[in-house]
């Protein structure tokens, strides 16, 4: 993976996370309809599809690098725990604080008042969309996609590293537990796996002119599709196929699959083409900024909604530039949390390795920040998102 392509992946990851934040900020209760154009079509769901394709590409890369099922499992688990545990703790704390200050702000579909045991059981296992009975973890709706990705990690890891009859038994168990609403979007994730294998095994199958054409297909198609209302049309066709039932009631966040899957496939082709076009040279100053933002994108994604909702509950409704303040405080809060969680992944892994080997020592008093561009031993910080 070249430095230029690695930086491009980080740029996409940072961009997608910020799109999701802006789309949620556009809810009328936050900004009074001033950003309604962002909700004309759910661009946040499209950004999640970019995450899925990126995740498939990077997990395929990580599996080859890890080389064993135990190392693969350890790296995936620690990557998830470094962000998921703080996100769940803070979601619970922020939701309860916000409700104590302004309970009316939590009276709506955006908040589910779960018992603490259910919240922890479904949250810590990232199975909030599994078992055919999905739950919303307080205000943290965006965690739906993490529940999907955990299923994909498990299925991919089992398929690659398990042997004999156990492989098929374990695959069947995960498929049955996760259910169709989760698995229906897995082809978009697998498109990322395909992209990495094409990049790794046949990097010059496209000449530069062909690569440029393939790189342009995705953005041009996306602009045309949104301008012509193609996503809405495809979703409407899917809905008519199951009428009078509700497609959203049946498969929840996967209801846009007829649009999401071809979009994910074209984005995977785009990434293959960009890998052919980009080399090792990167703008030093710009590269550091992009990697710094991308290094907190996981935290931004999993924490921004409860942060935004809590701020909405406590800030006066007539505050000048309230929407801008909500955005800035939400991002600052997430970036601060990332400094003591997501950016400490290497220290967490070292500590857990010592514990596993029976040489548990106290957590270091001073934890140096992870170096830019160094996450999980890879040239990109994407391994887990």
Secondary structure in CASP SS format (residue, H / E / C, confidence):
PFRMAT SS
TARGET T0000
AUTHOR 0000-0000-0000
METHOD secondary structure of the structure
MODEL  1
X C 1.00
X C 1.00
X H 1.00
X H 1.00
X H 1.00
X H 1.00
X H 1.00
X H 1.00
X H 1.00
X H 1.00
X H 1.00
X H 1.00
X H 1.00
X H 1.00
X H 1.00
X H 1.00
X H 1.00
X H 1.00
X H 1.00
X H 1.00
X H 1.00
X H 1.00
X H 1.00
X H 1.00
X H 1.00
X C 1.00
X C 1.00
X H 1.00
X H 1.00
X H 1.00
X H 1.00
X C 1.00
X C 1.00
X C 1.00
X C 1.00
X H 1.00
X H 1.00
X H 1.00
X H 1.00
X C 1.00
X C 1.00
X C 1.00
X H 1.00
X H 1.00
X H 1.00
X H 1.00
X H 1.00
X H 1.00
X H 1.00
X H 1.00
X H 1.00
X H 1.00
X H 1.00
X H 1.00
X H 1.00
X H 1.00
X H 1.00
X H 1.00
X H 1.00
X H 1.00
X H 1.00
X H 1.00
X H 1.00
X H 1.00
X H 1.00
X H 1.00
X C 1.00
X C 1.00
X H 1.00
X H 1.00
X H 1.00
X H 1.00
X H 1.00
X H 1.00
X H 1.00
X H 1.00
X H 1.00
X H 1.00
X H 1.00
X H 1.00
X H 1.00
X H 1.00
X H 1.00
X H 1.00
X H 1.00
X H 1.00
X H 1.00
X H 1.00
X H 1.00
X H 1.00
X H 1.00
X H 1.00
X H 1.00
X H 1.00
X H 1.00
X H 1.00
X H 1.00
X H 1.00
X H 1.00
X H 1.00
X H 1.00
X C 1.00
X H 1.00
X H 1.00
X H 1.00
X H 1.00
X C 1.00
X C 1.00
X C 1.00
X C 1.00
X C 1.00
X E 1.00
X C 1.00
X C 1.00
X C 1.00
X H 1.00
X H 1.00
X H 1.00
X H 1.00
X H 1.00
X H 1.00
X H 1.00
X H 1.00
X H 1.00
X C 1.00
X C 1.00
X C 1.00
X C 1.00
X C 1.00
X C 1.00
X C 1.00
X C 1.00
X C 1.00
X C 1.00
X C 1.00
X C 1.00
X C 1.00
X E 1.00
X C 1.00
X C 1.00
X C 1.00
X C 1.00
X H 1.00
X H 1.00
X H 1.00
X H 1.00
X H 1.00
X H 1.00
X H 1.00
X H 1.00
X H 1.00
X H 1.00
X H 1.00
X H 1.00
X H 1.00
X H 1.00
X H 1.00
X H 1.00
X H 1.00
X H 1.00
X H 1.00
X C 1.00
X C 1.00
X C 1.00
X H 1.00
X H 1.00
X H 1.00
X H 1.00
X H 1.00
X H 1.00
X H 1.00
X H 1.00
X H 1.00
X H 1.00
X H 1.00
X H 1.00
X H 1.00
X H 1.00
X C 1.00
X H 1.00
X H 1.00
X H 1.00
X H 1.00
X C 1.00
X C 1.00
X H 1.00
X H 1.00
X H 1.00
X H 1.00
X H 1.00
X H 1.00
X H 1.00
X H 1.00
X H 1.00
X H 1.00
X H 1.00
X H 1.00
X H 1.00
X H 1.00
X H 1.00
X H 1.00
X C 1.00
X C 1.00
X C 1.00
X C 1.00
X C 1.00
X C 1.00
X H 1.00
X H 1.00
X H 1.00
X H 1.00
X H 1.00
X H 1.00
X H 1.00
X H 1.00
X H 1.00
X H 1.00
X H 1.00
X H 1.00
X H 1.00
X H 1.00
X H 1.00
X H 1.00
X H 1.00
X H 1.00
X H 1.00
X H 1.00
X C 1.00
X C 1.00
X H 1.00
X H 1.00
X H 1.00
X H 1.00
X H 1.00
X H 1.00
X H 1.00
X H 1.00
X H 1.00
X H 1.00
X H 1.00
X H 1.00
X H 1.00
X C 1.00
X C 1.00
X C 1.00
X C 1.00
X H 1.00
X H 1.00
X H 1.00
X H 1.00
X H 1.00
X H 1.00
X H 1.00
X H 1.00
X C 1.00
X C 1.00
X H 1.00
X H 1.00
X H 1.00
X H 1.00
X H 1.00
X H 1.00
X H 1.00
X H 1.00
X H 1.00
X H 1.00
X H 1.00
X H 1.00
X H 1.00
X H 1.00
X H 1.00
X H 1.00
X H 1.00
X H 1.00
X H 1.00
X H 1.00
X H 1.00
X C 1.00
X C 1.00
X C 1.00
X C 1.00
X C 1.00
X C 1.00
X H 1.00
X H 1.00
X H 1.00
X H 1.00
X H 1.00
X H 1.00
X H 1.00
X H 1.00
X H 1.00
X H 1.00
X H 1.00
X C 1.00
X C 1.00
X H 1.00
X H 1.00
X H 1.00
X H 1.00
X H 1.00
X H 1.00
X H 1.00
X H 1.00
X H 1.00
X H 1.00
X H 1.00
X H 1.00
X H 1.00
X H 1.00
X H 1.00
X H 1.00
X H 1.00
X H 1.00
X C 1.00
X C 1.00
X C 1.00
X C 1.00
X C 1.00
X C 1.00
X C 1.00
X H 1.00
X H 1.00
X H 1.00
X H 1.00
X H 1.00
X H 1.00
X H 1.00
X H 1.00
X H 1.00
X H 1.00
X H 1.00
X H 1.00
X H 1.00
X H 1.00
X H 1.00
X H 1.00
X H 1.00
X H 1.00
X H 1.00
X C 1.00
X H 1.00
X H 1.00
X H 1.00
X H 1.00
X H 1.00
X H 1.00
X H 1.00
X H 1.00
X H 1.00
X H 1.00
X H 1.00
X H 1.00
X H 1.00
X H 1.00
X H 1.00
X C 1.00
X C 1.00
X C 1.00
X C 1.00
X C 1.00
X C 1.00
X C 1.00
X C 1.00
X C 1.00
X C 1.00
X C 1.00
X C 1.00
X C 1.00
X C 1.00
X C 1.00
X C 1.00
X C 1.00
X C 1.00
X E 1.00
X C 1.00
X C 1.00
X E 1.00
X C 1.00
X C 1.00
X C 1.00
X C 1.00
X C 1.00
X C 1.00
X C 1.00
END
